[in-house]
């Protein structure tokens, strides 16, 4: 089993920045990818960004150039640096981990990001 704990959410004005963190614990050797998803009120949970064990990253088009996913020095930590935030980025952000290249097997509890106009 893998446990994921997110932190770093909060309230920020449009144009501002936030950095989310996700720490994985447990059987982390099984993890091949970690990712961030988000879910706005009344909407489905959507993919935001993913990082593979080798460091390759992918992003949804709407955040390219604004968000950066990265790993910390410890292999079990992943960050999401968010810049130029707008109200459309308001959502609960979830960290995920998967044992395959793009799958999701584990979820964190989520952290709220609210962007005011």
DAMO-V203343 format. One line per field, one symbol per residue. ss: DSSP state (H for helix, E for strand, L for the rest). psi: psi as a letter, one per 30 degrees, with the letter a starting at -180 (. if undefined). A space follows every 10 residues. Layout:
BEGIN
ss->???
psi->???
END
This chain:
BEGIN
ss->LEEEEEELLE EEELLLLEEE EEEEEELHHH LLEEEEEEEL LLLLEEEEEE EELLLLEEEL HHHLLLEEEE ELLLLLEEEE EELLLLHHHL EEEEEEEELL LLLLLEELLL EEEEEEL
psi->lkkkjllfla kllkfallkk lkkklbifff kflklklljl kgllkkkelk kleffklllk effkfekkkl klekfgkklj kklhklfffk lkkkklklfa eglkfkkafl kkkkjk.
END
